[in-house]
């Protein structure tokens, strides 16, 4: 009986360590891939990159803040940080 239990524990440990190392390899390779893509500035979704993100009309911002605050807040200055 103890031979069967020791064999089961051995199989359990080998299986769990192999799964751990495989998942570790997936996480590390994904991290490296993300760093490479960010370094070279590669764009995977061209539709989002073509849309202007920086230029939002001041009137649209004022309307959004007025709707959010119920008309109590107003914009005095917009600056980029």
LOZA-308050 format. One record per residue (C-alpha): residue number from 1; x, y, z negated. Coordinates in Angstrom, 1 decimal. Last residue first. Layout:
<atoms>
+-----+--------+--------+--------+
| seq |     c1 |     c2 |     c3 |
+-----+--------+--------+--------+
| NUM |      X |      Y |      Z |
...
+-----+--------+--------+--------+
</atoms>
This chain:
<atoms>
+-----+--------+--------+--------+
| seq |     c1 |     c2 |     c3 |
+-----+--------+--------+--------+
|  81 |    0.3 |   66.3 |   18.2 |
|  80 |   -1.6 |   68.0 |   20.9 |
|  79 |   -3.6 |   71.0 |   20.0 |
|  78 |   -7.2 |   72.0 |   20.0 |
|  77 |   -8.3 |   75.1 |   18.2 |
|  76 |  -11.5 |   76.5 |   16.7 |
|  75 |  -13.9 |   73.6 |   17.3 |
|  74 |  -17.3 |   73.8 |   15.5 |
|  73 |  -19.0 |   71.7 |   12.9 |
|  72 |  -22.6 |   71.9 |   11.6 |
|  71 |  -24.4 |   70.8 |   14.8 |
|  70 |  -25.3 |   67.4 |   13.5 |
|  69 |  -21.7 |   66.5 |   12.8 |
|  68 |  -21.4 |   63.8 |   15.4 |
|  67 |  -23.5 |   65.5 |   18.0 |
|  66 |  -21.6 |   68.8 |   17.5 |
|  65 |  -18.3 |   66.9 |   17.7 |
|  64 |  -19.3 |   65.2 |   20.9 |
|  63 |  -20.6 |   68.5 |   22.5 |
|  62 |  -17.5 |   70.4 |   21.5 |
|  61 |  -15.3 |   67.6 |   23.0 |
|  60 |  -17.2 |   67.6 |   26.3 |
|  59 |  -17.0 |   71.4 |   26.4 |
|  58 |  -13.2 |   71.3 |   25.9 |
|  57 |  -12.8 |   69.3 |   29.1 |
|  56 |  -10.8 |   66.1 |   28.6 |
|  55 |   -7.4 |   66.0 |   30.4 |
|  54 |   -5.0 |   63.6 |   28.7 |
|  53 |   -6.5 |   60.3 |   29.8 |
|  52 |   -6.8 |   60.8 |   33.5 |
|  51 |   -8.1 |   57.6 |   35.0 |
|  50 |   -5.5 |   55.9 |   37.3 |
|  49 |   -4.0 |   53.9 |   34.5 |
|  48 |   -7.3 |   52.3 |   33.4 |
|  47 |   -8.1 |   51.0 |   36.9 |
|  46 |   -4.5 |   49.7 |   37.4 |
|  45 |   -4.7 |   47.2 |   34.6 |
|  44 |   -1.3 |   45.4 |   34.2 |
|  43 |    0.9 |   48.5 |   34.0 |
|  42 |    4.6 |   48.0 |   33.7 |
|  41 |    6.4 |   50.7 |   31.6 |
|  40 |    9.8 |   49.0 |   31.7 |
|  39 |   10.2 |   48.9 |   27.9 |
|  38 |    6.5 |   48.2 |   27.2 |
|  37 |    6.5 |   45.2 |   29.4 |
|  36 |    9.7 |   43.8 |   27.9 |
|  35 |    8.4 |   44.4 |   24.4 |
|  34 |    5.2 |   42.6 |   25.1 |
|  33 |    7.0 |   39.7 |   26.7 |
|  32 |    9.3 |   39.4 |   23.7 |
|  31 |    6.4 |   39.4 |   21.3 |
|  30 |    4.6 |   36.8 |   23.3 |
|  29 |    7.7 |   34.6 |   23.3 |
|  28 |    8.0 |   34.9 |   19.5 |
|  27 |    4.3 |   34.1 |   18.9 |
|  26 |    4.3 |   31.1 |   21.2 |
|  25 |    7.6 |   29.7 |   19.8 |
|  24 |    6.3 |   30.1 |   16.3 |
|  23 |    3.1 |   28.2 |   17.3 |
|  22 |    5.2 |   25.3 |   18.7 |
|  21 |    7.4 |   25.4 |   15.6 |
|  20 |    4.4 |   25.1 |   13.2 |
|  19 |    2.8 |   22.4 |   15.3 |
|  18 |    6.0 |   20.4 |   15.2 |
|  17 |    6.3 |   20.9 |   11.4 |
|  16 |    2.7 |   19.8 |   10.8 |
|  15 |    3.0 |   16.7 |   12.9 |
|  14 |    6.3 |   15.6 |   11.4 |
|  13 |    5.0 |   16.2 |    7.9 |
|  12 |    1.7 |   14.2 |    8.5 |
|  11 |    3.5 |   11.3 |   10.2 |
|  10 |    5.8 |   11.1 |    7.2 |
|   9 |    2.9 |   11.3 |    4.8 |
|   8 |    1.1 |    8.5 |    6.6 |
|   7 |    4.3 |    6.3 |    6.6 |
|   6 |    4.7 |    6.9 |    2.8 |
|   5 |    1.0 |    6.0 |    2.3 |
|   4 |    1.3 |    2.8 |    4.3 |
|   3 |    4.5 |    1.7 |    2.5 |
|   2 |    2.8 |    2.5 |   -0.8 |
|   1 |    0.0 |    0.0 |    0.0 |
+-----+--------+--------+--------+
</atoms>
